[in-house]
């Protein structure tokens, strides 16, 4: 995973850092998804069945975080946790 910081210009443009930009082709179409405070950037040419899985995972993650923030979580031993995880 790579992490970088960039800025939004007055024209609404975002510059991808050089090392990340090298991984894209000029003119390549990108899909930007906003979900609360998260933005997901994906190649439009790479949309496939994994895309739906990505969205489901993001939704589950947000729901879990909301439950934790609300104090609605439970503790369990590792075996029970793995059993619950297998249901996903």
N, CA and C atoms as an extended XYZ file, in Angstrom:
264
Properties=species:S:1:pos:R:3:atomname:S:1:resname:S:1:resid:I:1 pbc="F F F"
N         0.850       -1.158        0.000 N   UNK     1
C         0.000        0.000        0.000 CA  UNK     1
C         0.898        1.223        0.000 C   UNK     1
N         0.541        2.202       -0.802 N   UNK     2
C         1.261        3.468       -0.842 CA  UNK     2
C         0.353        4.572       -0.331 C   UNK     2
N         0.924        5.519        0.370 N   UNK     3
C         0.177        6.661        0.883 CA  UNK     3
C         0.938        7.920        0.501 C   UNK     3
N         0.212        8.935        0.045 N   UNK     4
C         0.834       10.206       -0.319 CA  UNK     4
C        -0.126       11.336        0.002 C   UNK     4
N         0.392       12.537        0.060 N   UNK     5
C        -0.416       13.726        0.311 CA  UNK     5
C        -0.390       14.592       -0.932 C   UNK     5
N        -1.546       15.121       -1.294 N   UNK     6
C        -1.652       16.020       -2.434 CA  UNK     6
C        -2.622       17.132       -2.070 C   UNK     6
N        -2.826       18.087       -2.984 N   UNK     7
C        -3.723       19.210       -2.719 CA  UNK     7
C        -4.760       19.319       -3.826 C   UNK     7
N        -5.863       19.935       -3.480 N   UNK     8
C        -6.918       20.242       -4.432 CA  UNK     8
C        -6.680       21.666       -4.932 C   UNK     8
N        -6.641       21.859       -6.251 N   UNK     9
C        -6.409       23.193       -6.796 CA  UNK     9
C        -7.702       24.001       -6.786 C   UNK     9
N        -7.589       25.281       -7.072 N   UNK    10
C        -8.773       26.146       -7.124 CA  UNK    10
C        -9.707       25.737       -8.259 C   UNK    10
N        -9.194       24.973       -9.218 N   UNK    11
C       -10.008       24.482      -10.340 CA  UNK    11
C       -10.572       23.089      -10.056 C   UNK    11
N       -10.347       22.585       -8.841 N   UNK    12
C       -10.871       21.270       -8.485 CA  UNK    12
C       -10.014       20.121       -8.970 C   UNK    12
N        -8.792       20.388       -9.367 N   UNK    13
C        -7.900       19.349       -9.874 CA  UNK    13
C        -7.058       18.776       -8.744 C   UNK    13
N        -6.805       17.483       -8.840 N   UNK    14
C        -5.944       16.796       -7.887 CA  UNK    14
C        -4.769       16.225       -8.668 C   UNK    14
N        -3.578       16.487       -8.189 N   UNK    15
C        -2.384       15.956       -8.838 CA  UNK    15
C        -1.982       14.676       -8.130 C   UNK    15
N        -1.898       13.591       -8.886 N   UNK    16
C        -1.413       12.341       -8.317 CA  UNK    16
C         0.101       12.439       -8.180 C   UNK    16
N         0.653       12.018       -7.059 N   UNK    17
C         2.110       12.032       -6.906 CA  UNK    17
C         2.769       11.230       -8.032 C   UNK    17
N         3.954       11.656       -8.438 N   UNK    18
C         4.637       11.098       -9.606 CA  UNK    18
C         4.723        9.582       -9.579 C   UNK    18
N         5.136        9.006       -8.460 N   UNK    19
C         5.298        7.546       -8.404 CA  UNK    19
C         3.979        6.816       -8.639 C   UNK    19
N         2.878        7.369       -8.176 N   UNK    20
C         1.562        6.759       -8.401 CA  UNK    20
C         1.086        7.047       -9.819 C   UNK    20
N         1.364        8.232      -10.302 N   UNK    21
C         0.928        8.646      -11.634 CA  UNK    21
C         1.538        7.766      -12.711 C   UNK    21
N         2.738        7.266      -12.488 N   UNK    22
C         3.417        6.415      -13.480 CA  UNK    22
C         2.642        5.131      -13.750 C   UNK    22
N         1.749        4.773      -12.837 N   UNK    23
C         0.998        3.523      -12.975 CA  UNK    23
C        -0.260        3.678      -13.836 C   UNK    23
N        -0.525        4.899      -14.306 N   UNK    24
C        -1.698        5.174      -15.129 CA  UNK    24
C        -1.268        5.593      -16.537 C   UNK    24
N        -2.145        5.378      -17.489 N   UNK    25
C        -1.911        5.827      -18.860 CA  UNK    25
C        -2.560        7.183      -19.068 C   UNK    25
N        -1.955        8.016      -19.895 N   UNK    26
C        -2.532        9.322      -20.209 CA  UNK    26
C        -3.919        9.110      -20.805 C   UNK    26
N        -4.895        9.839      -20.324 N   UNK    27
C        -6.258        9.740      -20.833 CA  UNK    27
C        -7.079        8.616      -20.221 C   UNK    27
N        -6.472        7.858      -19.336 N   UNK    28
C        -7.185        6.743      -18.711 CA  UNK    28
C        -8.338        7.276      -17.864 C   UNK    28
N        -9.505        6.650      -17.973 N   UNK    29
C       -10.675        7.077      -17.216 CA  UNK    29
C       -10.629        6.463      -15.825 C   UNK    29
N       -10.972        7.298      -14.834 N   UNK    30
C       -10.962        6.870      -13.443 CA  UNK    30
C       -12.333        7.094      -12.832 C   UNK    30
N       -12.719        6.217      -11.956 N   UNK    31
C       -13.987        6.305      -11.255 CA  UNK    31
C       -13.692        6.752       -9.829 C   UNK    31
N       -14.413        7.765       -9.350 N   UNK    32
C       -14.252        8.240       -7.978 CA  UNK    32
C       -15.568        8.020       -7.254 C   UNK    32
N       -15.489        7.335       -6.126 N   UNK    33
C       -16.670        7.025       -5.326 CA  UNK    33
C       -16.515        7.720       -3.981 C   UNK    33
N       -17.529        8.461       -3.575 N   UNK    34
C       -17.507        9.084       -2.257 CA  UNK    34
C       -18.432        8.303       -1.344 C   UNK    34
N       -17.919        7.976       -0.174 N   UNK    35
C       -18.702        7.281        0.839 CA  UNK    35
C       -18.354        7.902        2.175 C   UNK    35
N       -19.234        8.777        2.661 N   UNK    36
C       -18.987        9.537        3.892 CA  UNK    36
C       -17.695       10.327        3.715 C   UNK    36
N       -16.682       10.066        4.526 N   UNK    37
C       -15.424       10.806        4.449 CA  UNK    37
C       -14.352       10.062        3.669 C   UNK    37
N       -14.739        9.060        2.909 N   UNK    38
C       -13.783        8.242        2.170 CA  UNK    38
C       -14.000        8.436        0.669 C   UNK    38
N       -12.906        8.514       -0.061 N   UNK    39
C       -12.964        8.563       -1.508 CA  UNK    39
C       -12.195        7.363       -2.040 C   UNK    39
N       -12.807        6.665       -2.979 N   UNK    40
C       -12.188        5.489       -3.578 CA  UNK    40
C       -11.940        5.810       -5.045 C   UNK    40
N       -10.711        5.595       -5.492 N   UNK    41
C       -10.320        5.856       -6.869 CA  UNK    41
C       -10.030        4.518       -7.537 C   UNK    41
N       -10.727        4.241       -8.643 N   UNK    42
C       -10.530        2.976       -9.358 CA  UNK    42
C       -10.438        3.247      -10.848 C   UNK    42
N        -9.707        2.408      -11.528 N   UNK    43
C        -9.655        2.481      -12.987 CA  UNK    43
C       -11.024        2.055      -13.532 C   UNK    43
N       -11.579        2.833      -14.426 N   UNK    44
C       -12.879        2.484      -15.008 CA  UNK    44
C       -12.770        1.189      -15.804 C   UNK    44
N       -11.607        0.927      -16.389 N   UNK    45
C       -11.423       -0.289      -17.189 CA  UNK    45
C       -11.329       -1.539      -16.321 C   UNK    45
N       -11.151       -1.384      -15.007 N   UNK    46
C       -10.978       -2.526      -14.120 CA  UNK    46
C       -12.242       -2.858      -13.333 C   UNK    46
N       -13.371       -2.275      -13.711 N   UNK    47
C       -14.613       -2.576      -13.003 CA  UNK    47
C       -15.042       -3.999      -13.334 C   UNK    47
N       -15.218       -4.775      -12.327 N   UNK    48
C       -15.606       -6.167      -12.510 CA  UNK    48
C       -16.325       -6.640      -11.253 C   UNK    48
N       -16.406       -7.927      -11.073 N   UNK    49
C       -17.113       -8.464       -9.914 CA  UNK    49
C       -16.461       -8.039       -8.603 C   UNK    49
N       -15.168       -7.779       -8.611 N   UNK    50
C       -14.489       -7.348       -7.398 CA  UNK    50
C       -14.997       -5.989       -6.925 C   UNK    50
N       -15.497       -5.189       -7.847 N   UNK    51
C       -15.988       -3.859       -7.490 CA  UNK    51
C       -17.148       -3.967       -6.500 C   UNK    51
N       -18.080       -4.857       -6.764 N   UNK    52
C       -19.198       -5.059       -5.842 CA  UNK    52
C       -18.698       -5.539       -4.485 C   UNK    52
N       -17.698       -6.412       -4.495 N   UNK    53
C       -17.112       -6.886       -3.241 CA  UNK    53
C       -16.468       -5.734       -2.475 C   UNK    53
N       -15.788       -4.834       -3.197 N   UNK    54
C       -15.168       -3.669       -2.560 CA  UNK    54
C       -16.224       -2.802       -1.873 C   UNK    54
N       -17.343       -2.580       -2.551 N   UNK    55
C       -18.402       -1.753       -1.980 CA  UNK    55
C       -19.024       -2.411       -0.748 C   UNK    55
N       -19.240       -3.714       -0.827 N   UNK    56
C       -19.800       -4.436        0.325 CA  UNK    56
C       -18.853       -4.373        1.514 C   UNK    56
N       -17.563       -4.549        1.247 N   UNK    57
C       -16.581       -4.500        2.321 CA  UNK    57
C       -16.541       -3.115        2.958 C   UNK    57
N       -16.576       -2.071        2.138 N   UNK    58
C       -16.560       -0.701        2.666 CA  UNK    58
C       -17.791       -0.449        3.529 C   UNK    58
N       -18.944       -0.941        3.088 N   UNK    59
C       -20.172       -0.751        3.860 CA  UNK    59
C       -20.095       -1.487        5.196 C   UNK    59
N       -19.631       -2.726        5.182 N   UNK    60
C       -19.501       -3.494        6.421 CA  UNK    60
C       -18.519       -2.827        7.378 C   UNK    60
N       -17.428       -2.312        6.826 N   UNK    61
C       -16.427       -1.641        7.665 CA  UNK    61
C       -17.022       -0.414        8.336 C   UNK    61
N       -17.764        0.374        7.575 N   UNK    62
C       -18.401        1.566        8.143 CA  UNK    62
C       -19.423        1.199        9.209 C   UNK    62
N       -20.220        0.159        8.957 N   UNK    63
C       -21.210       -0.270        9.934 CA  UNK    63
C       -20.540       -0.740       11.223 C   UNK    63
N       -19.438       -1.475       11.084 N   UNK    64
C       -18.720       -1.955       12.265 CA  UNK    64
C       -18.130       -0.787       13.052 C   UNK    64
N       -17.563        0.176       12.350 N   UNK    65
C       -16.991        1.339       13.023 CA  UNK    65
C       -18.072        2.135       13.758 C   UNK    65
N       -19.224        2.285       13.130 N   UNK    66
C       -20.337        2.984       13.783 CA  UNK    66
C       -20.763        2.261       15.067 C   UNK    66
N       -20.810        0.920       15.028 N   UNK    67
C       -21.180        0.144       16.217 CA  UNK    67
C       -20.142        0.309       17.323 C   UNK    67
N       -18.871        0.305       16.949 N   UNK    68
C       -17.814        0.475       17.944 CA  UNK    68
C       -17.916        1.850       18.583 C   UNK    68
N       -18.130        2.874       17.776 N   UNK    69
C       -18.248        4.236       18.298 CA  UNK    69
C       -19.450        4.364       19.234 C   UNK    69
N       -20.513        3.610       18.954 N   UNK    70
C       -21.723        3.664       19.783 CA  UNK    70
C       -21.638        2.735       20.994 C   UNK    70
N       -20.507        2.032       21.139 N   UNK    71
C       -20.346        1.123       22.271 CA  UNK    71
C       -21.115       -0.175       22.105 C   UNK    71
N       -21.518       -0.487       20.887 N   UNK    72
C       -22.293       -1.706       20.617 CA  UNK    72
C       -21.388       -2.779       20.013 C   UNK    72
N       -20.488       -3.276       20.785 N   UNK    73
C       -19.612       -4.333       20.318 CA  UNK    73
C       -19.577       -5.427       21.367 C   UNK    73
N       -19.073       -6.571       21.007 N   UNK    74
C       -19.003       -7.656       21.969 CA  UNK    74
C       -17.613       -8.277       21.921 C   UNK    74
N       -17.270       -8.943       22.986 N   UNK    75
C       -15.993       -9.635       23.040 CA  UNK    75
C       -16.248      -11.130       22.892 C   UNK    75
N       -15.267      -11.827       22.338 N   UNK    76
C       -15.373      -13.275       22.185 CA  UNK    76
C       -13.981      -13.858       22.066 C   UNK    76
N       -13.887      -15.146       22.309 N   UNK    77
C       -12.575      -15.778       22.184 CA  UNK    77
C       -12.234      -15.968       20.705 C   UNK    77
N       -11.002      -16.317       20.439 N   UNK    78
C       -10.527      -16.387       19.050 CA  UNK    78
C       -11.272      -17.421       18.216 C   UNK    78
N       -11.635      -18.560       18.807 N   UNK    79
C       -12.360      -19.590       18.045 CA  UNK    79
C       -13.737      -19.092       17.607 C   UNK    79
N       -14.454      -18.436       18.525 N   UNK    80
C       -15.764      -17.889       18.171 CA  UNK    80
C       -15.628      -16.793       17.124 C   UNK    80
N       -14.573      -16.004       17.258 N   UNK    81
C       -14.339      -14.940       16.272 CA  UNK    81
C       -14.124      -15.526       14.879 C   UNK    81
N       -13.316      -16.553       14.797 N   UNK    82
C       -13.057      -17.186       13.499 CA  UNK    82
C       -14.322      -17.824       12.933 C   UNK    82
N       -15.167      -18.382       13.796 N   UNK    83
C       -16.441      -18.942       13.341 CA  UNK    83
C       -17.334      -17.832       12.752 C   UNK    83
N       -17.380      -16.692       13.442 N   UNK    84
C       -18.173      -15.556       12.949 CA  UNK    84
C       -17.612      -15.033       11.632 C   UNK    84
N       -16.306      -14.939       11.569 N   UNK    85
C       -15.653      -14.448       10.356 CA  UNK    85
C       -15.937      -15.341        9.164 C   UNK    85
N       -15.983      -16.646        9.389 N   UNK    86
C       -16.255      -17.605        8.310 CA  UNK    86
C       -17.649      -17.412        7.723 C   UNK    86
N       -18.577      -16.864        8.503 N   UNK    87
C       -19.937      -16.631        8.013 CA  UNK    87
C       -19.989      -15.510        6.991 C   UNK    87
N       -18.997      -14.624        7.027 N   UNK    88
C       -18.979      -13.503        6.083 CA  UNK    88
C       -18.762      -14.028        4.708 C   UNK    88
